Amino acid sequence: MQPTPLTRIIAVSLTGLIHPLCFPHFDFGWLAWVVLVPLHWALNGLHQGKAFQYGWLAGTIAFTGTIPWVITAMNQFGQIPLVVSALLMLLLATYLGLFVGGYAWGFARLHQRYSGWLWLGAPSLWVSLEYLRTYALSGFPWTLLGYSQYQWLSVIQVSDMAGVYIVSFLIVMGNVVISSLLNVVRLTKEQHVSSFPWQPALAFLVILSASLIYGQWQIKQQAMLDQTAKSLALGLVQANISQDKKWDQTYIDETLRRYTTLSQKTGKNLDLLIWPEAATPFFFEKEPAYQKVVLSILRDSQAPLLFGSPTLRFEPDGSPYLLNSAYMLSPEKLLTGQYAKRHLVPFGEYVPLKSLLFFLEKLVVGIGDFKPGQGPLTLQLSDSSDNAKASFGVPICFEIIFPDLVRRMAKEGANFLVTLTNDAWFGDSAAPYQHFSMTVFRAVENHIAVARAANTGISGFIGPAGHIIEKTSIFTQQAVTGSIPLRTSAPTIYTQYGDVFSWACVILTGFFLMRCRSKISS
């Protein structure tokens, strides 16, 4: 007996409703292992076209529940009317839902022609679509399915081989196997015929068990390395400047007062003092009066200072442009390094296709358009104990959700990471928690510790195996000090070779779909 249209809609809606619960700050990560089961059930007996429609609906519901913070960003801080903001969020959710629709289309096609290999084909298809989402239209790899497991350290260690995508692969395989088992139960009851899916069940158990064994081993190995590794003492400042005041010129003195007070609380035995993204709501290079205040903090702390500030530059023809920069100053008040953000936020830091979309404005109010930076991906830090150089990457805000960009920083020689962000425009939503959870994977993928300085939170430290050493609450003024180990191990497989696994999934998906087509033709 096939599901009715109504029961199919209920089932795909259930998948959509479960999806947000898998991620922070609900954090029911175990639900990810069954989130696709209702969708798989609803796709039973459907042609690919209908399957796409049901999958699209499931995906749209899923992302509507996962990214409602977009409304806050646009309405409260982008000055876009509430109704328009809600419609634009739904438009984004509908676009993201297309990827789930594409999965449903491919799942139905594979199920009809290669049901025995669905346990391998469906996870490959899902990873291919996540990989596409990472780069399509500038890329928006927010809440990839693997991120739901950021707290289950033993299962995510395999991401040092293939990135977060391999965790998504495991989860989808689990969903397929569970769906197959439930299908056996249904057929046994309705038709008194059953064929236990030994191949997918056994393959999944073997792969998951191997992943967990490897994960436990890797966690122990990393713990031993951390004990002998050279460590750095870092201070993080979370000033908690609200977004509506951040670019208010009358609030600059109060902003600097907070950074001065909180920096003093971090003490004087630091290897690096860190402020968040755009900590100075002015052009540091162009404001001598405010520059003196920042330099006076250096004199008091006697530690290098890393902080975010916009940078003004000019084209050869004299036209100005901006960079979202991180500056590093030495205790001697010298500029020792600067990194400019590479991957900008569309409609947040620039308007894509501006000649065509001239009628649209950026969502971030108070500052102009940015351009991506160039040059080295890492900065150099002198270790105060022996003057040896430590190299580190500075992914700024949005950049931390792009695995390959951070991987290239590690491959360039980074011994640790410092990510600077301003999550104030997310408001009181799940987004700051979702953003923080994704940082865990960048640590595991590259076996590299991460320090995170966020204007309104969450700030904290993450170890090379993904364990959260310390984290702050959001919307609090805090000064946090901690110690993180420098990377001493060889680069991981993922650091060295990047997204080979994802490309293998793309190739395998193409092979299966082409075989399906040739089977239909014959």
MILUM-574667 format. One record per residue (C-alpha): residue in three letters; x, z, y. Coordinates in steps of 0.001 Angstrom, whole numbers, plus 500000, padded with zeros to 6 digits. Example, Ala and Ser with C-alpha at 12.3 -4.5 7.8 and 13.67 -1.06 7.14 Angstrom:
% MILUM-574667
+-----+--------+--------+--------+
|   r |     c1 |     c3 |     c2 |
+-----+--------+--------+--------+
| ALA | 512300 | 507800 | 495500 |
| SER | 513670 | 507140 | 498940 |
+-----+--------+--------+--------+
This chain:
% MILUM-574667
+-----+--------+--------+--------+
|   r |     c1 |     c3 |     c2 |
+-----+--------+--------+--------+
| MET | 500000 | 500000 | 500000 |
| GLN | 501519 | 498852 | 503281 |
| PRO | 501374 | 501007 | 506452 |
| THR | 498661 | 500138 | 508943 |
| PRO | 499562 | 499100 | 512534 |
| LEU | 498511 | 502542 | 513759 |
| THR | 500650 | 504420 | 511234 |
| ARG | 503586 | 502152 | 512055 |
| ILE | 503240 | 502984 | 515760 |
| ILE | 503076 | 506696 | 514944 |
| ALA | 506183 | 506415 | 512763 |
| VAL | 508311 | 504522 | 515299 |
| SER | 507125 | 506899 | 518018 |
| LEU | 508353 | 509771 | 515848 |
| THR | 511809 | 508169 | 515720 |
| GLY | 511710 | 507826 | 519491 |
| LEU | 510668 | 511446 | 519991 |
| ILE | 513295 | 512833 | 517592 |
| HIS | 516145 | 510899 | 519242 |
| PRO | 516527 | 513055 | 522409 |
| LEU | 516487 | 516210 | 520265 |
| CYS | 519699 | 515098 | 518547 |
| PHE | 521716 | 515446 | 521763 |
| PRO | 522424 | 518188 | 524319 |
| HIS | 521014 | 520259 | 525530 |
| PHE | 518553 | 520426 | 522598 |
| ASP | 521548 | 520079 | 520231 |
| PHE | 519633 | 519566 | 516977 |
| GLY | 522401 | 517289 | 515738 |
| TRP | 521216 | 517494 | 512113 |
| LEU | 518109 | 515508 | 513079 |
| ALA | 520315 | 512452 | 513625 |
| TRP | 520653 | 512176 | 509834 |
| VAL | 516893 | 511503 | 509536 |
| VAL | 516029 | 510059 | 512968 |
| LEU | 515772 | 506473 | 511671 |
| VAL | 513808 | 507313 | 508529 |
| PRO | 510358 | 506979 | 510193 |
| LEU | 511441 | 503658 | 511720 |
| HIS | 512689 | 502389 | 508353 |
| TRP | 509359 | 503356 | 506780 |
| ALA | 507436 | 501544 | 509504 |
| LEU | 509454 | 498354 | 508925 |
| ASN | 508286 | 498138 | 505314 |
| GLY | 507002 | 494627 | 504581 |
| LEU | 507348 | 493366 | 508149 |
| HIS | 508639 | 489960 | 509255 |
| GLN | 511676 | 490088 | 511546 |
| GLY | 509710 | 489290 | 514701 |
| LYS | 507273 | 492162 | 514211 |
| ALA | 510113 | 494438 | 513152 |
| PHE | 511873 | 493727 | 516448 |
| GLN | 508768 | 494726 | 518408 |
| TYR | 508396 | 498035 | 516586 |
| GLY | 512111 | 498755 | 516909 |
| TRP | 512002 | 497949 | 520618 |
| LEU | 509149 | 500417 | 521054 |
| ALA | 511064 | 503111 | 519154 |
| GLY | 514182 | 502507 | 521253 |
| THR | 512312 | 502521 | 524546 |
| ILE | 510674 | 505851 | 523704 |
| ALA | 514021 | 507226 | 522509 |
| PHE | 515935 | 506411 | 525684 |
| THR | 513061 | 507395 | 527955 |
| GLY | 513460 | 510869 | 526470 |
| THR | 517259 | 510773 | 526643 |
| ILE | 517905 | 509563 | 530206 |
| PRO | 515131 | 511018 | 532425 |
| TRP | 517938 | 512360 | 534646 |
| VAL | 518175 | 508837 | 536095 |
| ILE | 514982 | 509643 | 538038 |
| THR | 516634 | 512697 | 539607 |
| ALA | 519701 | 510700 | 540608 |
| MET | 517686 | 507925 | 542224 |
| ASN | 514909 | 509966 | 543804 |
| GLN | 516603 | 513168 | 544899 |
| PHE | 520010 | 511772 | 545794 |
| GLY | 519465 | 508016 | 546125 |
| GLN | 516425 | 508386 | 548403 |
| ILE | 514362 | 506040 | 546234 |
| PRO | 510628 | 506883 | 545994 |
| LEU | 509664 | 508842 | 542886 |
| VAL | 507367 | 506146 | 541478 |
| VAL | 510006 | 503444 | 541964 |
| SER | 512665 | 505713 | 540419 |
| ALA | 510484 | 506298 | 537362 |
| LEU | 509866 | 502566 | 536988 |
| LEU | 513588 | 501798 | 537253 |
| MET | 514372 | 504458 | 534638 |
| LEU | 511771 | 502885 | 532337 |
| LEU | 513355 | 499489 | 532968 |
| LEU | 516752 | 500856 | 531895 |
| ALA | 515190 | 502548 | 528836 |
| THR | 513473 | 499274 | 527946 |
| TYR | 516792 | 497437 | 528167 |
| LEU | 518510 | 500034 | 525956 |
| GLY | 515553 | 499841 | 523579 |
| LEU | 516435 | 496190 | 522953 |
| PHE | 519431 | 497334 | 520924 |
| VAL | 517191 | 499353 | 518595 |
| GLY | 514883 | 496349 | 518455 |
| GLY | 517834 | 494204 | 517406 |
| TYR | 518655 | 496739 | 514693 |
| ALA | 515063 | 496669 | 513402 |
| TRP | 515123 | 492849 | 513355 |
| GLY | 518358 | 492788 | 511348 |
| PHE | 517215 | 495637 | 509082 |
| ALA | 514049 | 493746 | 508133 |
| ARG | 516039 | 490578 | 507501 |
| LEU | 518585 | 492367 | 505321 |
| HIS | 515869 | 494278 | 503488 |
| GLN | 514134 | 491055 | 502504 |
| ARG | 517258 | 489233 | 501313 |
| TYR | 519941 | 491800 | 500508 |
| SER | 518127 | 495097 | 499928 |
| GLY | 520805 | 496182 | 497440 |
| TRP | 523435 | 496044 | 500186 |
| LEU | 521316 | 497594 | 502941 |
| TRP | 523360 | 500813 | 502746 |
| LEU | 526382 | 498834 | 504003 |
| GLY | 524736 | 496118 | 506099 |
| ALA | 522479 | 498368 | 508204 |
| PRO | 525259 | 500765 | 509378 |
| SER | 527473 | 497748 | 510179 |
| LEU | 524642 | 496241 | 512212 |
| TRP | 524044 | 499497 | 514090 |
| VAL | 527747 | 499870 | 514962 |
| SER | 527892 | 496219 | 516084 |
| LEU | 525019 | 496852 | 518488 |
| GLU | 526548 | 500094 | 519790 |
| TYR | 529790 | 498239 | 520361 |
| LEU | 527906 | 495523 | 522234 |
| ARG | 526185 | 498176 | 524354 |
| THR | 529612 | 499593 | 525257 |
| TYR | 530537 | 496359 | 527039 |
| ALA | 527366 | 494369 | 527824 |
| LEU | 526490 | 494203 | 531540 |
| SER | 529426 | 496476 | 532463 |
| GLY | 528601 | 498790 | 529545 |
| PHE | 526506 | 501910 | 529068 |
| PRO | 527614 | 503669 | 525839 |
| TRP | 525657 | 506823 | 526698 |
| THR | 524488 | 508947 | 523735 |
| LEU | 525807 | 506724 | 520961 |
| LEU | 524407 | 508158 | 517748 |
| GLY | 527770 | 509601 | 516667 |
| TYR | 527900 | 511836 | 519752 |
| SER | 525110 | 513966 | 518254 |
| GLN | 527704 | 515482 | 515890 |
| TYR | 530134 | 516784 | 518533 |
| GLN | 529700 | 520344 | 517222 |
| TRP | 530332 | 519415 | 513561 |
| LEU | 534111 | 519156 | 513813 |
| SER | 534777 | 518461 | 510138 |
| VAL | 532668 | 515299 | 510160 |
| ILE | 533944 | 513878 | 513450 |
| GLN | 537671 | 514048 | 512616 |
| VAL | 537411 | 510545 | 511077 |
| SER | 536976 | 509238 | 514605 |
| ASP | 540779 | 509408 | 514899 |
| MET | 540699 | 506281 | 512723 |
| ALA | 537841 | 504304 | 514234 |
| GLY | 536409 | 506109 | 517256 |
| VAL | 532931 | 507550 | 517629 |
| TYR | 531534 | 504383 | 516021 |
| ILE | 532534 | 505449 | 512493 |
| VAL | 530475 | 508648 | 512875 |
| SER | 527484 | 506513 | 513895 |
| PHE | 528163 | 504417 | 510777 |
| LEU | 528018 | 507497 | 508535 |
| ILE | 524800 | 508741 | 510136 |
| VAL | 523003 | 505405 | 509745 |
| MET | 524183 | 505135 | 506136 |
| GLY | 522689 | 508575 | 505521 |
| ASN | 519395 | 507483 | 507082 |
| VAL | 519307 | 504371 | 504877 |
| VAL | 519968 | 506378 | 501711 |
| ILE | 517286 | 508952 | 502538 |
| SER | 514840 | 506121 | 503300 |
| SER | 515680 | 504511 | 499942 |
| LEU | 515067 | 507787 | 498092 |
| LEU | 511713 | 508264 | 499806 |
| ASN | 510809 | 504681 | 498971 |
| VAL | 511480 | 505413 | 495283 |
| VAL | 509103 | 508369 | 495475 |
| ARG | 506436 | 506170 | 497093 |
| LEU | 506764 | 503400 | 494497 |
| THR | 506682 | 505901 | 491649 |
| LYS | 503422 | 507379 | 492935 |
| GLU | 501718 | 504091 | 493811 |
| GLN | 502996 | 501685 | 491167 |
| HIS | 504524 | 503993 | 488526 |
| VAL | 507701 | 501936 | 488928 |
| SER | 510937 | 503379 | 490184 |
| SER | 514523 | 502284 | 490454 |
| PHE | 516787 | 505059 | 491642 |
| PRO | 519223 | 503776 | 494308 |
| TRP | 522363 | 504918 | 492498 |
| GLN | 524741 | 502599 | 494333 |
| PRO | 523878 | 503608 | 497948 |
| ALA | 523433 | 507292 | 497082 |
| LEU | 526751 | 507502 | 495267 |
| ALA | 528573 | 505485 | 497953 |
| PHE | 527221 | 507731 | 500683 |
| LEU | 528116 | 510945 | 498847 |
| VAL | 531645 | 509722 | 498173 |
| ILE | 532228 | 508531 | 501751 |
| LEU | 530716 | 511647 | 503353 |
| SER | 532627 | 513964 | 501012 |
| ALA | 535892 | 512149 | 501708 |
| SER | 535203 | 512385 | 505451 |
| LEU | 534541 | 516123 | 505253 |
| ILE | 537637 | 516770 | 503123 |
| TYR | 539750 | 514757 | 505551 |
| GLY | 538138 | 516576 | 508461 |
| GLN | 538911 | 520025 | 507106 |
| TRP | 542498 | 518986 | 506373 |
| GLN | 542936 | 517473 | 509812 |
| ILE | 541597 | 520570 | 511574 |
| LYS | 544140 | 522753 | 509702 |
| GLN | 546967 | 520323 | 510433 |
| GLN | 546089 | 520225 | 514122 |
| ALA | 545906 | 524020 | 514281 |
| MET | 549459 | 524262 | 512919 |
| LEU | 550692 | 521651 | 515400 |
| ASP | 549006 | 523480 | 518291 |
| GLN | 550836 | 526704 | 517392 |
| THR | 554259 | 525080 | 517736 |
| ALA | 553446 | 522656 | 520558 |
| LYS | 554562 | 523173 | 524126 |
| SER | 551595 | 524285 | 526219 |
| LEU | 550593 | 524017 | 529859 |
| ALA | 548861 | 526614 | 532020 |
| LEU | 546104 | 524931 | 533999 |
| GLY | 543676 | 526099 | 536650 |
| LEU | 540274 | 524487 | 537210 |
| VAL | 538193 | 524872 | 540353 |
| GLN | 534422 | 524385 | 540190 |
| ALA | 533283 | 524633 | 543800 |
| ASN | 529597 | 523834 | 543152 |
| ILE | 528978 | 521673 | 546234 |
| SER | 525418 | 520334 | 546037 |
| GLN | 525043 | 516567 | 546255 |
| ASP | 522886 | 516663 | 549397 |
| LYS | 525698 | 518508 | 551239 |
| LYS | 528686 | 516806 | 549659 |
| TRP | 529029 | 514043 | 552261 |
| ASP | 527594 | 516068 | 555148 |
| GLN | 530299 | 516109 | 557832 |
| THR | 529105 | 519481 | 559107 |
| TYR | 529779 | 521001 | 555673 |
| ILE | 533452 | 520004 | 555341 |
| ASP | 534809 | 523359 | 556578 |
| GLU | 532660 | 525252 | 554056 |
| THR | 533794 | 522889 | 551273 |
| LEU | 537459 | 523538 | 552060 |
| ARG | 536840 | 527282 | 552343 |
| ARG | 535421 | 527315 | 548823 |
| TYR | 538333 | 525349 | 547395 |
| THR | 540801 | 527651 | 549166 |
| THR | 539156 | 530845 | 547895 |
| LEU | 538695 | 529618 | 544322 |
| SER | 542223 | 528171 | 544144 |
| GLN | 543644 | 531537 | 545093 |
| LYS | 541773 | 533104 | 542168 |
| THR | 543568 | 530895 | 539646 |
| GLY | 546849 | 532725 | 540287 |
| LYS | 550402 | 531475 | 540858 |
| ASN | 551753 | 530814 | 537376 |
| LEU | 550170 | 527413 | 536802 |
| ASP | 551682 | 524125 | 535738 |
| LEU | 548803 | 522271 | 537401 |
| LEU | 545873 | 523186 | 539634 |
| ILE | 542889 | 520815 | 539293 |
| TRP | 539978 | 520047 | 541577 |
| PRO | 537131 | 517687 | 540574 |
| GLU | 536229 | 514119 | 541497 |
| ALA | 535853 | 513453 | 545251 |
| ALA | 536656 | 517102 | 545966 |
| THR | 537570 | 516230 | 549555 |
| PRO | 534570 | 514655 | 551313 |
| PHE | 536942 | 512790 | 553624 |
| PHE | 539854 | 510348 | 553360 |
| PHE | 542763 | 512616 | 552528 |
| GLU | 545332 | 510112 | 553796 |
| LYS | 543495 | 509609 | 557114 |
| GLU | 542554 | 513149 | 558166 |
| PRO | 545657 | 515128 | 559307 |
| ALA | 543687 | 518216 | 560316 |
| TYR | 541945 | 518591 | 556945 |
| GLN | 545110 | 517485 | 555166 |
| LYS | 546892 | 520573 | 556500 |
| VAL | 544292 | 522829 | 554862 |
| VAL | 544882 | 521180 | 551476 |
| LEU | 548663 | 521447 | 551897 |
| SER | 548370 | 525144 | 552786 |
| ILE | 546714 | 525732 | 549394 |
| LEU | 549780 | 524127 | 547795 |
| ARG | 552004 | 526572 | 549648 |
| ASP | 549989 | 529526 | 548341 |
| SER | 549615 | 528387 | 544722 |
| GLN | 553138 | 526992 | 544257 |
| ALA | 551712 | 524626 | 541631 |
| PRO | 551123 | 520862 | 541680 |
| LEU | 547599 | 519983 | 542758 |
| LEU | 545454 | 517205 | 541257 |
| PHE | 542268 | 516385 | 543145 |
| GLY | 539801 | 513582 | 543728 |
| SER | 539414 | 511866 | 547101 |
| PRO | 538219 | 508456 | 548315 |
| THR | 540970 | 506088 | 549444 |
| LEU | 540676 | 503470 | 552164 |
| ARG | 542542 | 500185 | 551674 |
| PHE | 542448 | 496738 | 553285 |
| GLU | 542344 | 493196 | 551952 |
| PRO | 544919 | 490637 | 553232 |
| ASP | 542253 | 489390 | 555655 |
| GLY | 541823 | 492891 | 557076 |
| SER | 538485 | 493723 | 555445 |
| PRO | 538306 | 497352 | 554183 |
| TYR | 537520 | 498556 | 550677 |
| LEU | 537520 | 501901 | 548875 |
| LEU | 539083 | 503366 | 545748 |
| ASN | 537824 | 506423 | 543851 |
| SER | 541185 | 508125 | 543525 |
| ALA | 542917 | 511107 | 541996 |
| TYR | 545926 | 512353 | 543992 |
| MET | 548704 | 514585 | 542695 |
| LEU | 550760 | 516592 | 545155 |
| SER | 553872 | 518605 | 544338 |
| PRO | 554407 | 522185 | 545596 |
| GLU | 556811 | 520586 | 548087 |
| LYS | 553753 | 518777 | 549536 |
| LEU | 554872 | 515371 | 548318 |
| LEU | 552557 | 512763 | 546825 |
| THR | 553887 | 512397 | 543259 |
| GLY | 551126 | 510313 | 541701 |
| GLN | 547847 | 508521 | 542287 |
| TYR | 545315 | 507031 | 539900 |
| ALA | 542344 | 504928 | 540989 |
| LYS | 539225 | 504686 | 538844 |
| ARG | 539075 | 501477 | 536783 |
| HIS | 535538 | 501450 | 535387 |
| LEU | 533105 | 501870 | 538265 |
| VAL | 529451 | 502883 | 537995 |
| PRO | 527158 | 499900 | 538691 |
| PHE | 524654 | 500691 | 541448 |
| GLY | 526466 | 504021 | 541920 |
| GLU | 529843 | 502884 | 543244 |
| TYR | 529169 | 499194 | 543724 |
| VAL | 526327 | 496689 | 543500 |
| PRO | 527026 | 494048 | 540807 |
| LEU | 526292 | 490423 | 541728 |
| LYS | 525927 | 491540 | 545324 |
| SER | 525472 | 487985 | 546599 |
| LEU | 522327 | 487732 | 544460 |
| LEU | 521203 | 491370 | 544657 |
| PHE | 521823 | 491686 | 548394 |
| PHE | 518505 | 493513 | 548827 |
| LEU | 519649 | 496447 | 546652 |
| GLU | 521613 | 499443 | 547870 |
| LYS | 523853 | 501846 | 545992 |
| LEU | 522291 | 505019 | 544624 |
| VAL | 525102 | 507212 | 545990 |
| VAL | 524402 | 507855 | 549640 |
| GLY | 527079 | 508614 | 552219 |
| ILE | 529963 | 506347 | 551284 |
| GLY | 530605 | 502620 | 550876 |
| ASP | 531377 | 500265 | 548008 |
| PHE | 534374 | 500791 | 545747 |
| LYS | 536766 | 498472 | 543976 |
| PRO | 538445 | 499132 | 540609 |
| GLY | 542010 | 500410 | 540703 |
| GLN | 545111 | 498844 | 539221 |
| GLY | 548523 | 499920 | 538001 |
| PRO | 549620 | 502483 | 535379 |
| LEU | 546974 | 504454 | 533499 |
| THR | 548966 | 507701 | 533423 |
| LEU | 550579 | 510165 | 535832 |
| GLN | 553747 | 512213 | 535321 |
| LEU | 553936 | 515993 | 535602 |
| SER | 557095 | 518094 | 535745 |
| ASP | 556914 | 521037 | 533358 |
| SER | 558004 | 524018 | 535414 |
| SER | 559752 | 525612 | 532406 |
| ASP | 562379 | 522934 | 531803 |
| ASN | 561623 | 520118 | 534247 |
| ALA | 560782 | 517783 | 531355 |
| LYS | 558140 | 515175 | 532048 |
| ALA | 554608 | 515434 | 530649 |
| SER | 552435 | 512365 | 530936 |
| PHE | 548657 | 512570 | 531304 |
| GLY | 545637 | 510332 | 531838 |
| VAL | 542964 | 510972 | 534459 |
| PRO | 539681 | 509338 | 533393 |
| ILE | 537336 | 509847 | 536339 |
| CYS | 533682 | 510702 | 535637 |
| PHE | 532003 | 507675 | 533967 |
| GLU | 535312 | 506522 | 532481 |
| ILE | 535394 | 509316 | 529887 |
| ILE | 532498 | 507733 | 527956 |
| PHE | 534532 | 504571 | 527254 |
| PRO | 536646 | 505160 | 524125 |
| ASP | 538999 | 502207 | 524574 |
| LEU | 539943 | 503042 | 528171 |
| VAL | 540944 | 506584 | 527214 |
| ARG | 542689 | 505242 | 524095 |
| ARG | 544863 | 503022 | 526301 |
| MET | 545854 | 506070 | 528351 |
| ALA | 546958 | 507826 | 525167 |
| LYS | 548775 | 504718 | 523980 |
| GLU | 550611 | 504547 | 527308 |
| GLY | 552051 | 507962 | 526452 |
| ALA | 549622 | 510583 | 527745 |
| ASN | 550323 | 514031 | 526258 |
| PHE | 547048 | 515450 | 527573 |
| LEU | 543987 | 514360 | 529565 |
| VAL | 542437 | 515619 | 532776 |
| THR | 538983 | 514275 | 533511 |
| LEU | 537569 | 514773 | 537001 |
| THR | 533853 | 514431 | 537583 |
| ASN | 531008 | 515163 | 539955 |
| ASP | 527840 | 515717 | 537931 |
| ALA | 525902 | 517123 | 540889 |
| TRP | 523776 | 513997 | 541155 |
| PHE | 522437 | 514625 | 537620 |
| GLY | 520614 | 517695 | 538918 |
| ASP | 519383 | 520357 | 536504 |
| SER | 519010 | 518050 | 533511 |
| ALA | 520490 | 517360 | 530086 |
| ALA | 522977 | 514866 | 531547 |
| PRO | 525845 | 517299 | 532367 |
| TYR | 525667 | 518605 | 528794 |
| GLN | 525511 | 515102 | 527325 |
| HIS | 528444 | 514025 | 529488 |
| PHE | 530537 | 517029 | 528412 |
| SER | 529788 | 516503 | 524697 |
| MET | 531166 | 512955 | 524802 |
| THR | 534495 | 514303 | 526055 |
| VAL | 534954 | 516060 | 522700 |
| PHE | 535323 | 512688 | 520975 |
| ARG | 538042 | 511477 | 523336 |
| ALA | 540077 | 514515 | 522280 |
| VAL | 539554 | 513917 | 518547 |
| GLU | 540061 | 510153 | 518684 |
| ASN | 543524 | 510573 | 520169 |
| HIS | 544496 | 514116 | 519015 |
| ILE | 544903 | 515077 | 522633 |
| ALA | 543744 | 518136 | 524595 |
| VAL | 541414 | 517664 | 527561 |
| ALA | 540916 | 519644 | 530761 |
| ARG | 537673 | 518897 | 532597 |
| ALA | 537065 | 519772 | 536243 |
| ALA | 533469 | 519214 | 537351 |
| ASN | 532097 | 519905 | 540819 |
| THR | 528925 | 521639 | 539605 |
| GLY | 529931 | 522016 | 535930 |
| ILE | 530517 | 521785 | 533081 |
| SER | 534252 | 522495 | 533502 |
| GLY | 536479 | 523607 | 530654 |
| PHE | 539138 | 522934 | 528050 |
| ILE | 538866 | 521057 | 524738 |
| GLY | 541513 | 521160 | 522023 |
| PRO | 542969 | 518143 | 520186 |
| ALA | 540653 | 518707 | 517194 |
| GLY | 537586 | 518802 | 519448 |
| HIS | 537071 | 522560 | 519542 |
| ILE | 535764 | 523760 | 522892 |
| ILE | 538266 | 526361 | 524067 |
| GLU | 536312 | 527357 | 527155 |
| LYS | 533499 | 525991 | 529276 |
| THR | 531627 | 527064 | 532388 |
| SER | 527948 | 527233 | 533212 |
| ILE | 526504 | 524633 | 535557 |
| PHE | 525776 | 525310 | 539226 |
| THR | 528216 | 528196 | 539504 |
| GLN | 531313 | 528706 | 541657 |
| GLN | 534142 | 529422 | 539264 |
| ALA | 537905 | 529439 | 538964 |
| VAL | 539017 | 528983 | 535361 |
| THR | 542519 | 529305 | 533939 |
| GLY | 543558 | 528301 | 530463 |
| SER | 546282 | 526890 | 528280 |
| ILE | 546255 | 523598 | 526380 |
| PRO | 548846 | 522169 | 523962 |
| LEU | 550732 | 518980 | 524672 |
| ARG | 550383 | 516232 | 522082 |
| THR | 553326 | 516301 | 519702 |
| SER | 551974 | 514274 | 516771 |
| ALA | 552306 | 510521 | 516346 |
| PRO | 549566 | 508381 | 517875 |
| THR | 546399 | 508249 | 515800 |
| ILE | 545254 | 505090 | 514032 |
| TYR | 542586 | 504697 | 516705 |
| THR | 545110 | 505153 | 519519 |
| GLN | 547383 | 502508 | 518015 |
| TYR | 544883 | 499897 | 516860 |
| GLY | 541685 | 500543 | 518784 |
| ASP | 538329 | 499170 | 517708 |
| VAL | 539387 | 497343 | 514544 |
| PHE | 536644 | 499122 | 512574 |
| SER | 533970 | 498069 | 515068 |
| TRP | 535124 | 494456 | 514881 |
| ALA | 535055 | 494679 | 511081 |
| CYS | 531422 | 495805 | 511362 |
| VAL | 530685 | 492844 | 513641 |
| ILE | 532259 | 490442 | 511136 |
| LEU | 530455 | 492042 | 508184 |
| THR | 527140 | 491915 | 510039 |
| GLY | 527669 | 488247 | 510824 |
| PHE | 528481 | 487555 | 507171 |
| PHE | 525320 | 489275 | 505917 |
| LEU | 523060 | 487606 | 508461 |
| MET | 524530 | 484163 | 507788 |
| ARG | 524087 | 484696 | 504046 |
| CYS | 520481 | 485660 | 504708 |
| ARG | 519989 | 482414 | 506614 |
| SER | 521559 | 480274 | 503901 |
| LYS | 519427 | 482046 | 501295 |
| ILE | 516294 | 481206 | 503267 |
| SER | 517395 | 477575 | 503664 |
| SER | 517993 | 477186 | 499933 |
+-----+--------+--------+--------+
